[in-house]
């Protein structure tokens, strides 16, 4: 069983910063790609960034994704936050649990980020 656990969300003022973390645990053979998505109220879930260094245009230059392979952890450093960044942020990972098997897609439970004065 694979679990993704996010942390680091919260309330921050416009212009502030937050750092999200997501740790993968369980029976893991290989993690191919990790990433962050977000979903604002009434909107569809959208890509924020992946460890393949794909970024949404709306966050380029403000958000930075990084990965610690030894800890099976991905981070999202968010700077210059705007009210429109308010959303539930979800961690995502493509993980294989057994050698030779195709990887599966896993999601975390989400962490709330609220940008407001």
Phi and psi restraints in degrees (value plus and minus 20) as a CYANA .aco file:
   2 UNK   PHI    -128.8   -88.8
   2 UNK   PSI     117.0   157.0
   3 UNK   PHI    -147.1  -107.1
   3 UNK   PSI     122.1   162.1
   4 UNK   PHI    -136.7   -96.7
   4 UNK   PSI     104.9   144.9
   5 UNK   PHI    -142.0  -102.0
   5 UNK   PSI      98.6   138.6
   6 UNK   PHI    -114.0   -74.0
   6 UNK   PSI     136.2   176.2
   7 UNK   PHI    -174.8  -134.8
   7 UNK   PSI     144.7   184.7
   8 UNK   PHI      85.9   125.9
   8 UNK   PSI     -23.1    16.9
   9 UNK   PHI     -92.7   -52.7
   9 UNK   PSI     154.0   194.0
  10 UNK   PHI     140.4   180.4
  10 UNK   PSI    -186.2  -146.2
  11 UNK   PHI    -121.6   -81.6
  11 UNK   PSI     111.3   151.3
  12 UNK   PHI    -162.2  -122.2
  12 UNK   PSI     130.4   170.4
  13 UNK   PHI     -98.7   -58.7
  13 UNK   PSI     135.2   175.2
  14 UNK   PHI     -74.9   -34.9
  14 UNK   PSI     117.4   157.4
  15 UNK   PHI      70.1   110.1
  15 UNK   PSI     -29.8    10.2
  16 UNK   PHI    -103.3   -63.3
  16 UNK   PSI    -195.8  -155.8
  17 UNK   PHI    -150.9  -110.9
  17 UNK   PSI     132.5   172.5
  18 UNK   PHI    -164.1  -124.1
  18 UNK   PSI     133.5   173.5
  19 UNK   PHI    -145.3  -105.3
  19 UNK   PSI      98.7   138.7
  20 UNK   PHI    -114.0   -74.0
  20 UNK   PSI     126.2   166.2
  21 UNK   PHI    -147.4  -107.4
  21 UNK   PSI     130.1   170.1
  22 UNK   PHI    -163.8  -123.8
  22 UNK   PSI      98.5   138.5
  23 UNK   PHI    -128.6   -88.6
  23 UNK   PSI     110.0   150.0
  24 UNK   PHI    -116.0   -76.0
  24 UNK   PSI     116.6   156.6
  25 UNK   PHI    -162.1  -122.1
  25 UNK   PSI     146.2   186.2
  26 UNK   PHI      92.9   132.9
  26 UNK   PSI    -176.5  -136.5
  27 UNK   PHI    -103.5   -63.5
  27 UNK   PSI      72.5   112.5
  28 UNK   PHI    -137.2   -97.2
  28 UNK   PSI     106.1   146.1
  29 UNK   PHI    -113.7   -73.7
  29 UNK   PSI     -67.1   -27.1
  30 UNK   PHI    -174.3  -134.3
  30 UNK   PSI     119.2   159.2
  31 UNK   PHI    -127.1   -87.1
  31 UNK   PSI     100.0   140.0
  32 UNK   PHI    -106.2   -66.2
  32 UNK   PSI     -78.3   -38.3
  33 UNK   PHI    -157.2  -117.2
  33 UNK   PSI     121.8   161.8
  34 UNK   PHI    -144.0  -104.0
  34 UNK   PSI     134.6   174.6
  35 UNK   PHI    -182.8  -142.8
  35 UNK   PSI     156.1   196.1
  36 UNK   PHI    -145.3  -105.3
  36 UNK   PSI     117.2   157.2
  37 UNK   PHI    -144.8  -104.8
  37 UNK   PSI     144.7   184.7
  38 UNK   PHI    -164.2  -124.2
  38 UNK   PSI     134.7   174.7
  39 UNK   PHI    -158.8  -118.8
  39 UNK   PSI      96.8   136.8
  40 UNK   PHI    -110.7   -70.7
  40 UNK   PSI     138.4   178.4
  41 UNK   PHI     -76.1   -36.1
  41 UNK   PSI     110.0   150.0
  42 UNK   PHI      57.3    97.3
  42 UNK   PSI     -15.6    24.4
  43 UNK   PHI    -140.9  -100.9
  43 UNK   PSI     143.2   183.2
  44 UNK   PHI     -98.3   -58.3
  44 UNK   PSI     135.7   175.7
  45 UNK   PHI     -86.2   -46.2
  45 UNK   PSI     116.8   156.8
  46 UNK   PHI    -150.8  -110.8
  46 UNK   PSI     132.5   172.5
  47 UNK   PHI     -89.5   -49.5
  47 UNK   PSI     117.3   157.3
  48 UNK   PHI    -125.4   -85.4
  48 UNK   PSI     -74.5   -34.5
  49 UNK   PHI    -184.3  -144.3
  49 UNK   PSI     132.9   172.9
  50 UNK   PHI    -150.4  -110.4
  50 UNK   PSI     144.3   184.3
  51 UNK   PHI     -94.1   -54.1
  51 UNK   PSI     -22.1    17.9
  52 UNK   PHI    -104.2   -64.2
  52 UNK   PSI     -12.7    27.3
  53 UNK   PHI      46.9    86.9
  53 UNK   PSI      15.9    55.9
  54 UNK   PHI    -114.0   -74.0
  54 UNK   PSI     110.6   150.6
  55 UNK   PHI    -146.9  -106.9
  55 UNK   PSI     124.3   164.3
  56 UNK   PHI     -84.7   -44.7
  56 UNK   PSI     124.1   164.1
  57 UNK   PHI     -77.6   -37.6
  57 UNK   PSI     -53.7   -13.7
  58 UNK   PHI     -89.4   -49.4
  58 UNK   PSI     -35.2     4.8
  59 UNK   PHI    -137.2   -97.2
  59 UNK   PSI     -24.5    15.5
  60 UNK   PHI     -78.2   -38.2
  60 UNK   PSI     113.7   153.7
  61 UNK   PHI      65.6   105.6
  61 UNK   PSI     -31.1     8.9
  62 UNK   PHI    -136.2   -96.2
  62 UNK   PSI     -55.0   -15.0
  63 UNK   PHI    -129.1   -89.1
  63 UNK   PSI     125.7   165.7
  64 UNK   PHI    -154.4  -114.4
  64 UNK   PSI     107.1   147.1
  65 UNK   PHI    -118.8   -78.8
  65 UNK   PSI     122.4   162.4
  66 UNK   PHI    -165.9  -125.9
  66 UNK   PSI     145.8   185.8
  67 UNK   PHI    -162.3  -122.3
  67 UNK   PSI     118.0   158.0
  68 UNK   PHI    -132.2   -92.2
  68 UNK   PSI      80.6   120.6
  69 UNK   PHI     -84.3   -44.3
  69 UNK   PSI     -53.6   -13.6
  70 UNK   PHI     -85.9   -45.9
  70 UNK   PSI     -47.8    -7.8
  71 UNK   PHI    -125.1   -85.1
  71 UNK   PSI     -17.5    22.5
  72 UNK   PHI      30.5    70.5
  72 UNK   PSI      24.2    64.2
  73 UNK   PHI    -147.5  -107.5
  73 UNK   PSI     121.4   161.4
  74 UNK   PHI    -141.0  -101.0
  74 UNK   PSI     124.6   164.6
  75 UNK   PHI    -141.6  -101.6
  75 UNK   PSI     135.1   175.1
  76 UNK   PHI    -153.6  -113.6
  76 UNK   PSI      87.7   127.7
  77 UNK   PHI    -107.6   -67.6
  77 UNK   PSI     100.2   140.2
  78 UNK   PHI    -135.8   -95.8
  78 UNK   PSI      96.1   136.1
  79 UNK   PHI    -135.7   -95.7
  79 UNK   PSI     144.1   184.1
  80 UNK   PHI      29.3    69.3
  80 UNK   PSI      28.9    68.9
  81 UNK   PHI     -86.1   -46.1
  81 UNK   PSI     126.0   166.0
  82 UNK   PHI    -141.1  -101.1
  82 UNK   PSI     136.5   176.5
  83 UNK   PHI     -74.7   -34.7
  83 UNK   PSI     -52.7   -12.7
  84 UNK   PHI     -92.9   -52.9
  84 UNK   PSI     -25.6    14.4
  85 UNK   PHI    -102.9   -62.9
  85 UNK   PSI     -26.7    13.3
  86 UNK   PHI     -81.1   -41.1
  86 UNK   PSI     105.2   145.2
  87 UNK   PHI    -198.1  -158.1
  87 UNK   PSI     150.3   190.3
  88 UNK   PHI    -107.9   -67.9
  88 UNK   PSI     106.8   146.8
  89 UNK   PHI    -121.6   -81.6
  89 UNK   PSI     110.0   150.0
  90 UNK   PHI    -135.8   -95.8
  90 UNK   PSI     116.3   156.3
  91 UNK   PHI    -106.6   -66.6
  91 UNK   PSI     124.2   164.2
  92 UNK   PHI    -156.8  -116.8
  92 UNK   PSI     123.5   163.5
  93 UNK   PHI    -169.7  -129.7
  93 UNK   PSI     122.9   162.9
  94 UNK   PHI    -120.9   -80.9
  94 UNK   PSI      91.8   131.8
  95 UNK   PHI    -151.9  -111.9
  95 UNK   PSI     115.7   155.7
  96 UNK   PHI    -125.0   -85.0
  96 UNK   PSI     119.1   159.1
  97 UNK   PHI    -122.8   -82.8
  97 UNK   PSI     -34.8     5.2
  98 UNK   PHI    -157.5  -117.5
  98 UNK   PSI     119.3   159.3
  99 UNK   PHI     -80.5   -40.5
  99 UNK   PSI     114.5   154.5
 100 UNK   PHI      70.1   110.1
 100 UNK   PSI     -29.6    10.4
 101 UNK   PHI    -116.8   -76.8
 101 UNK   PSI     130.2   170.2
 102 UNK   PHI     -85.8   -45.8
 102 UNK   PSI     126.2   166.2
 103 UNK   PHI     -93.0   -53.0
 103 UNK   PSI     137.0   177.0
 104 UNK   PHI    -131.0   -91.0
 104 UNK   PSI     139.8   179.8
 105 UNK   PHI    -117.0   -77.0
 105 UNK   PSI     107.4   147.4
 106 UNK   PHI    -141.6  -101.6
 106 UNK   PSI     129.4   169.4
 107 UNK   PHI    -146.7  -106.7
 107 UNK   PSI     126.9   166.9
 108 UNK   PHI    -103.3   -63.3
 108 UNK   PSI     159.3   199.3
 109 UNK   PHI    -103.6   -63.6
 109 UNK   PSI     -33.7     6.3
 110 UNK   PHI      77.1   117.1
 110 UNK   PSI     128.7   168.7
 111 UNK   PHI    -156.3  -116.3
 111 UNK   PSI     115.4   155.4
 112 UNK   PHI    -101.3   -61.3
 112 UNK   PSI     111.5   151.5
 113 UNK   PHI    -140.1  -100.1
 113 UNK   PSI     102.7   142.7
 114 UNK   PHI    -143.0  -103.0
 114 UNK   PSI     103.7   143.7
 115 UNK   PHI    -131.8   -91.8
 115 UNK   PSI      90.3   130.3
 116 UNK   PHI    -178.8  -138.8
 116 UNK   PSI     128.9   168.9
